[in-house]
Amino acid sequence: MVPGGTRDPTPVVADLPAHGSDASFHAGDQAGATRVARTLAATPYEGPRMAMHTAMGARFPKDAGDAAEGWEFVSPCVGAAAPAAKEFAAAHRKKCDGAPARWAAEAYDAVGLTADAARDTSATGAEREGIAQRLFRTTHPGITRTVSFYANRQVRYETGIHLYRVENGRARFLGPYTEV
């Protein structure tokens, strides 16, 4: 484990092969992931190289160069490149004259969830309960995932984690975590 804020991960990362580590996971930003990727590339380490979505972006493959190839990212965002968001992305490009932002499809689903909760509230005559309470009992079949909540009001994560892999200098969508 490399402590947060570490500017030089070399001593810890270079030690991974000696300790038989079978995976590397970076939970920081792109700059830190770049440093770790470059350091790992200079070692005999052969295991998986993974990071949180916080490190996924255009700068990482550009700054890390060849050391970024093969890195995988865990993300709650599908982005416009995912097959499920293909129609949404095309409609967005046509209407807005440009590609949707990374979280646009998830934002679209959040609006759909809110609209479903509002519709259910007025249809059941439960106006006093309000939309905010109804959201947690609403299931919305979104374009990125089916959005629903556990009884404790936490969003269900089973359908909301996706994997990406850096290939040819770009993060490519691999699919939902449960299917990859």
DOSEKOL-433429 format. One line per 3 residues: number of its first residue (from 0); their letters; for each residue x, y, z of N, C-alpha, C. Coordinates in nm, 3 decimals, padded with zeros to 5 digits. Each point is the difference from the previous one (the first is absolute). Layout:
BEGIN
NUM	a	X,Y,Z,X,Y,Z,X,Y,Z; ...
This chain:
BEGIN
0	mvp	00.084,-00.117,00.000,-00.084,00.117,00.000,00.089,00.124,00.000; -00.030,00.091,-00.089,00.072,00.126,-00.009,-00.086,00.106,00.068; 00.049,00.063,00.106,-00.079,00.101,00.070,-00.037,00.117,-00.092
3	ggt	-00.121,00.055,00.019,-00.045,00.115,-00.077,00.099,00.115,00.009; 00.016,00.072,-00.106,00.090,00.115,-00.003,00.145,-00.035,-00.030; 00.031,-00.128,-00.011,00.136,-00.043,-00.029,00.039,00.047,-00.140
6	rdp	00.109,00.074,-00.010,00.044,00.050,-00.130,00.085,-00.102,-00.075; 00.069,-00.085,00.075,00.084,-00.101,-00.064,-00.040,-00.138,00.049; -00.078,-00.074,-00.080,-00.045,-00.133,00.044,00.104,-00.110,-00.021
9	tpv	00.116,00.035,-00.052,00.100,-00.099,-00.039,00.033,-00.102,00.109; 00.029,00.041,00.125,00.038,-00.102,00.100,-00.109,-00.105,00.024; -00.124,00.043,00.007,-00.109,-00.094,00.028,-00.033,-00.082,-00.124
12	vad	-00.017,00.066,-00.114,-00.039,-00.069,-00.122,00.109,-00.096,-00.047; 00.122,00.040,00.009,00.111,-00.086,-00.043,00.008,-00.126,00.086; -00.056,00.005,00.118,00.003,-00.113,00.093,-00.112,-00.101,-00.025
15	lpa	-00.097,00.032,-00.086,-00.113,-00.090,-00.024,00.043,-00.140,-00.044; 00.088,-00.012,-00.099,00.039,-00.135,-00.044,00.069,-00.080,00.110; 00.078,00.067,00.084,00.073,-00.069,00.105,-00.094,-00.058,00.106
18	hgs	-00.117,00.058,00.015,-00.095,-00.048,00.100,-00.108,-00.091,-00.061; 00.017,-00.035,-00.126,-00.095,-00.090,-00.065,-00.138,00.059,-00.021; -00.006,00.130,-00.008,-00.130,00.065,-00.023,-00.056,-00.045,-00.133
21	das	-00.129,-00.033,-00.001,-00.058,-00.049,-00.124,-00.092,00.101,-00.067; -00.012,00.120,00.056,-00.081,00.105,-00.063,00.043,00.135,00.054; -00.021,00.102,-00.080,00.028,00.137,00.040,-00.128,00.081,-00.023
24	fha	-00.041,00.078,00.100,-00.120,00.080,-00.012,00.030,00.142,00.048; -00.023,00.098,-00.087,00.024,00.141,00.032,-00.134,00.068,00.026; -00.012,00.063,00.115,-00.126,00.066,00.037,00.012,00.152,00.001
27	gdq	00.099,00.053,-00.071,00.022,00.144,-00.001,-00.034,00.063,-00.134; 00.070,00.108,-00.029,-00.028,00.078,-00.121,00.088,-00.043,-00.117; -00.018,00.070,-00.113,00.075,-00.034,-00.122,00.150,00.020,00.017
30	aga	00.038,00.106,00.067,00.144,00.027,00.018,00.066,-00.112,00.079; -00.065,-00.043,00.108,00.054,-00.110,00.080,00.002,-00.130,-00.077; -00.105,-00.027,-00.077,-00.005,-00.122,-00.080,00.111,00.000,-00.105
33	trv	00.030,00.117,-00.055,00.108,00.010,-00.097,00.133,-00.038,00.064; 00.025,00.052,00.120,00.125,-00.032,00.070,00.009,-00.149,00.031; -00.112,-00.058,00.047,-00.002,-00.142,00.031,00.019,-00.084,-00.127
36	art	-00.068,00.036,-00.107,00.011,-00.074,-00.126,00.144,-00.001,-00.051; 00.064,00.115,00.002,00.139,00.008,-00.048,00.093,-00.082,00.088; -00.023,00.006,00.132,00.083,-00.076,00.093,-00.020,-00.149,-00.019
39	laa	-00.127,-00.043,-00.012,-00.027,-00.143,-00.021,00.061,-00.050,-00.129; -00.003,00.081,-00.104,00.054,-00.041,-00.129,00.150,-00.027,00.008; 00.066,00.058,00.097,00.144,-00.019,00.014,00.034,-00.118,00.092
42	tpy	-00.102,-00.075,00.041,00.022,-00.116,00.087,-00.037,-00.127,-00.076; 00.031,-00.117,00.056,-00.042,-00.126,-00.064,-00.146,-00.037,00.033; -00.071,00.086,00.069,-00.139,-00.027,00.037,-00.085,-00.028,-00.123
45	egp	-00.078,-00.109,00.004,-00.080,-00.042,-00.115,-00.150,-00.002,00.029; -00.040,00.027,00.124,-00.140,-00.013,00.038,-00.090,00.111,-00.054; -00.130,-00.012,00.029,-00.096,00.102,-00.044,00.032,00.137,00.060
48	rma	-00.027,00.101,-00.079,00.020,00.139,00.041,-00.136,00.067,-00.012; -00.054,00.040,00.114,-00.135,00.057,00.000,-00.003,00.132,00.075; -00.106,00.077,-00.026,-00.017,00.128,00.069,-00.147,00.037,00.005
51	mht	-00.030,00.092,00.089,-00.135,00.057,00.009,-00.023,00.093,-00.119; -00.124,00.030,-00.025,-00.038,00.090,-00.109,00.060,00.139,00.017; 00.041,00.035,00.121,00.061,00.131,00.024,00.131,00.017,-00.076
54	amg	00.061,-00.111,-00.038,00.126,00.006,-00.076,-00.023,-00.015,-00.150; -00.124,-00.030,-00.038,-00.029,-00.023,-00.141,-00.029,00.133,-00.069; 00.074,00.027,-00.100,-00.020,00.123,-00.076,00.103,00.007,-00.111
57	arf	-00.011,00.100,-00.082,00.089,00.013,-00.115,00.146,00.020,00.040; 00.023,00.063,00.116,00.138,00.027,00.041,00.076,-00.127,00.036; -00.067,-00.097,00.061,00.072,-00.119,00.046,00.072,-00.073,-00.114
60	pkd	-00.070,-00.042,-00.106,00.074,-00.070,-00.107,00.101,00.088,-00.071; -00.032,00.130,-00.008,00.093,00.092,-00.067,00.128,00.015,00.084; -00.016,00.025,00.129,00.116,00.024,00.087,00.078,-00.127,00.033
63	agd	-00.072,-00.113,00.015,00.068,-00.125,00.035,00.055,-00.072,-00.123; -00.048,00.036,-00.118,00.050,-00.062,-00.123,-00.024,-00.149,-00.003; 00.100,-00.075,-00.043,-00.012,-00.146,-00.011,-00.030,-00.066,00.134
66	aae	00.039,00.063,00.110,-00.024,-00.057,00.133,-00.149,-00.004,00.034; -00.082,00.076,-00.072,-00.145,00.002,00.025,-00.071,-00.117,-00.066; 00.060,-00.059,-00.102,-00.066,-00.108,-00.075,-00.035,-00.116,00.093
69	gwe	-00.125,-00.044,-00.010,-00.047,-00.114,00.079,-00.058,00.036,00.135; 00.018,00.122,00.045,-00.057,00.041,00.128,-00.151,-00.008,-00.011; -00.063,-00.046,00.107,-00.146,-00.009,00.005,-00.054,00.094,00.107
72	fvs	-00.120,00.051,-00.027,-00.063,00.096,00.090,-00.138,-00.049,00.041; -00.032,00.018,00.126,-00.132,-00.029,00.055,-00.073,00.133,00.004; -00.121,00.004,-00.060,-00.072,00.127,-00.010,-00.150,-00.018,00.017
75	pcv	-00.065,00.093,00.070,-00.146,-00.002,00.007,-00.063,00.063,-00.125; 00.082,00.047,-00.091,-00.046,00.072,-00.119,00.018,-00.087,-00.124; -00.103,-00.005,-00.084,00.015,-00.075,-00.125,00.051,00.087,-00.112
78	gaa	-00.029,00.129,00.004,00.043,00.089,-00.106,-00.076,-00.025,-00.129; 00.022,00.082,-00.097,-00.072,-00.005,-00.127,00.045,-00.115,-00.089; 00.114,-00.061,00.030,00.052,-00.106,-00.085,-00.065,-00.136,00.027
81	apa	-00.069,-00.013,00.111,-00.061,-00.128,00.035,-00.115,-00.032,-00.094; -00.016,-00.127,-00.036,-00.110,-00.037,-00.089,-00.138,00.045,00.050; -00.022,-00.006,00.131,-00.129,00.039,00.057,-00.030,00.148,-00.021
84	ake	00.103,00.081,-00.016,-00.018,00.144,-00.015,00.011,00.047,-00.145; 00.009,-00.093,-00.092,00.023,00.033,-00.141,-00.110,00.091,-00.057; -00.126,-00.035,00.020,-00.109,00.083,-00.051,-00.003,00.137,00.069
87	faa	00.024,-00.001,00.130,00.005,00.126,00.075,00.110,00.090,-00.056; 00.118,-00.057,-00.021,00.114,00.078,-00.049,-00.030,00.058,-00.139; -00.062,-00.080,-00.087,-00.034,00.048,-00.134,-00.101,00.114,00.006
90	ahr	-00.103,-00.015,00.085,-00.101,00.105,00.014,00.063,00.127,00.059; 00.092,-00.018,00.093,00.068,00.116,00.061,00.083,00.073,-00.104; 00.075,-00.074,-00.080,00.084,00.062,-00.104,-00.086,00.079,-00.098
93	kkc	-00.114,-00.056,-00.037,-00.089,00.065,-00.096,-00.060,00.128,00.061; -00.049,-00.009,00.122,-00.068,00.114,00.062,00.097,00.106,00.050; 00.112,-00.043,00.054,00.094,00.093,00.064,00.124,00.029,-00.083
96	dga	00.011,-00.061,-00.116,00.112,00.023,-00.091,00.134,-00.034,00.064; 00.000,-00.108,00.076,00.125,-00.043,00.061,-00.021,-00.123,00.085; 00.109,-00.065,00.033,-00.005,-00.122,00.081,-00.043,00.032,00.143
99	par	-00.072,-00.093,00.062,-00.040,00.023,00.139,00.120,-00.009,00.094; -00.010,00.070,00.111,00.104,-00.005,00.103,-00.001,-00.139,00.064; 00.105,-00.032,00.072,00.017,-00.133,00.058,-00.120,-00.045,00.082
102	waa	-00.058,00.083,00.084,-00.109,-00.041,00.089,-00.138,00.032,-00.056; -00.010,00.041,-00.126,-00.129,00.043,-00.056,-00.104,-00.111,-00.001; 00.037,-00.121,-00.033,-00.097,-00.110,-00.004,-00.052,-00.031,00.140
105	eay	00.085,00.007,00.100,-00.044,-00.021,00.138,-00.091,00.113,00.045; 00.031,00.122,-00.043,-00.087,00.115,00.034,-00.137,-00.019,-00.064; -00.003,-00.049,-00.122,-00.126,-00.028,-00.069,-00.081,-00.102,00.080
108	dav	00.065,-00.104,00.049,-00.069,-00.100,00.082,-00.050,00.059,00.132; 00.076,00.090,00.060,-00.043,00.063,00.125,-00.127,00.083,-00.023; -00.006,00.069,-00.112,-00.120,00.077,-00.034,-00.117,-00.096,-00.023
111	glt	00.024,-00.111,-00.068,-00.105,-00.099,-00.022,-00.052,-00.060,00.129; 00.091,-00.029,00.094,-00.039,-00.051,00.131,-00.089,00.101,00.072; 00.040,00.127,-00.003,-00.076,00.105,00.067,-00.138,00.016,-00.065
114	ada	-00.005,-00.007,-00.132,-00.128,00.011,-00.070,-00.091,-00.118,00.035; 00.057,-00.121,00.007,-00.080,-00.117,00.038,-00.055,00.016,00.141; 00.083,00.048,00.092,-00.045,00.020,00.139,-00.109,00.106,00.006
117	ard	00.014,00.107,-00.077,-00.102,00.106,-00.003,-00.130,-00.053,-00.057; 00.009,-00.078,-00.105,-00.119,-00.057,-00.063,-00.070,-00.094,00.098; 00.077,-00.085,00.069,-00.058,-00.092,00.098,-00.064,00.075,00.117
120	tsa	00.062,00.110,00.040,-00.052,00.077,00.112,-00.137,00.058,-00.034; -00.012,00.059,-00.117,-00.128,00.061,-00.037,-00.104,-00.107,-00.034; 00.044,-00.112,-00.056,-00.094,-00.105,-00.038,-00.061,-00.069,00.122
123	tga	00.074,-00.006,00.110,-00.049,-00.069,00.119,-00.064,00.095,00.099; 00.001,00.128,-00.030,-00.057,00.097,00.093,00.085,00.019,00.124; 00.129,-00.031,-00.011,00.089,00.008,00.116,00.082,00.128,-00.002
126	ere	-00.063,00.111,-00.041,00.074,00.125,-00.014,00.069,00.042,00.129; -00.063,-00.031,00.115,00.061,00.042,00.127,00.130,-00.075,00.027; 00.006,-00.121,-00.050,00.123,-00.077,00.018,00.115,00.065,-00.076
129	gia	-00.027,00.047,-00.118,00.100,00.071,-00.078,00.090,-00.089,-00.082; 00.063,00.064,-00.098,00.087,-00.069,-00.093,00.124,-00.056,00.069; 00.056,00.077,00.092,00.125,-00.044,00.063,-00.017,-00.135,00.069
132	qrl	-00.112,-00.021,00.069,-00.023,-00.129,00.066,-00.031,-00.110,-00.101; -00.071,00.036,-00.105,-00.042,-00.096,-00.101,00.119,-00.050,-00.084; 00.102,00.084,-00.015,00.118,-00.040,-00.077,00.057,-00.133,00.048
135	frt	00.003,-00.018,00.130,00.065,-00.118,00.057,-00.081,-00.128,-00.019; -00.125,00.012,-00.043,-00.082,-00.118,-00.028,-00.026,-00.015,-00.150; 00.063,00.083,-00.079,-00.020,-00.002,-00.145,00.112,-00.079,-00.067
138	thp	-00.037,-00.078,-00.098,00.097,-00.071,-00.084,-00.014,00.059,-00.140; 00.111,00.048,-00.053,-00.002,00.062,-00.133,00.090,-00.078,-00.095; -00.056,-00.053,-00.109,00.081,-00.072,-00.099,00.075,00.099,-00.089
141	git	00.113,00.049,00.049,00.075,00.102,-00.072,00.080,-00.055,-00.116; 00.069,00.088,-00.069,00.084,-00.042,-00.111,00.136,-00.050,00.046; 00.044,00.043,00.118,00.129,-00.043,00.050,-00.011,-00.120,00.093
144	rtv	-00.115,-00.015,00.065,-00.026,-00.109,00.094,-00.142,00.016,00.052; -00.050,-00.103,00.066,-00.127,00.014,00.070,00.033,00.068,00.132; -00.058,00.117,00.022,00.029,00.078,00.121,-00.103,-00.036,00.106
147	sfy	00.048,-00.048,00.115,-00.087,-00.032,00.112,00.082,00.008,00.128; -00.069,-00.014,00.112,00.064,00.018,00.129,-00.027,-00.118,00.092; 00.093,-00.022,00.095,-00.021,-00.096,00.107,-00.097,00.062,00.101
150	anr	-00.049,-00.082,00.091,-00.093,00.049,00.103,00.064,00.111,00.086; 00.133,-00.002,00.014,00.068,00.103,00.079,00.027,00.128,-00.080; -00.057,00.007,-00.121,00.007,00.116,-00.089,00.134,00.019,-00.070
153	qvr	00.083,-00.097,00.002,00.124,00.006,-00.077,-00.028,-00.053,-00.139; 00.061,00.063,-00.099,-00.022,-00.044,-00.138,00.060,-00.139,-00.020; -00.070,-00.082,-00.073,00.049,-00.135,-00.029,00.123,00.012,-00.091
156	yet	00.103,-00.068,00.035,00.125,00.011,-00.076,00.020,-00.115,-00.097; -00.077,-00.107,00.013,00.025,-00.120,-00.080,00.001,00.027,-00.150; -00.080,00.095,-00.046,-00.006,00.027,-00.144,00.068,00.132,-00.034
159	gih	00.075,00.054,00.092,00.057,00.131,-00.024,00.151,00.010,-00.001; 00.070,-00.111,-00.010,00.145,00.004,-00.004,00.045,-00.051,-00.137; 00.087,00.077,-00.064,00.044,-00.032,-00.137,00.152,-00.004,-00.006
162	lyr	00.050,-00.072,-00.099,00.145,-00.010,-00.019,00.041,00.060,-00.133; 00.116,00.063,00.002,00.065,00.057,-00.118,00.143,-00.051,-00.002; 00.062,-00.005,-00.117,00.140,-00.037,-00.013,00.067,00.094,-00.099
165	ven	00.121,00.043,00.032,00.076,00.084,-00.093,00.053,-00.088,-00.112; -00.043,00.032,-00.121,00.046,-00.070,-00.120,00.031,00.104,-00.106; 00.119,-00.008,-00.054,00.043,00.095,-00.104,-00.016,00.145,00.045
168	gra	00.036,00.024,00.126,00.001,00.137,00.052,-00.134,00.058,00.039; -00.106,-00.083,00.004,-00.133,00.049,00.038,-00.069,-00.099,00.092; -00.081,00.052,00.093,-00.078,-00.088,00.087,-00.119,-00.052,-00.079
171	rfl	-00.007,-00.132,-00.015,-00.108,-00.064,-00.075,-00.096,-00.068,00.097; -00.130,00.023,-00.018,-00.104,-00.060,00.082,-00.001,-00.150,-00.023; 00.010,-00.078,00.110,-00.003,-00.146,-00.009,-00.138,-00.056,00.031
174	gpy	-00.073,00.069,00.087,-00.134,-00.046,00.036,-00.022,00.006,00.149; -00.120,-00.043,00.041,-00.031,-00.005,00.143,00.094,-00.098,00.071; 00.039,00.034,00.119,00.092,-00.082,00.079,-00.051,-00.143,00.013
177	tev	-00.130,-00.015,00.020,-00.057,-00.134,00.021,00.004,-00.086,-00.127; 00.025,00.060,-00.115,00.000,-00.074,-00.126,00.140,-00.017,-00.062; 00.096,00.073,00.050,00.133,-00.003,-00.061,00.086,-00.108,00.061
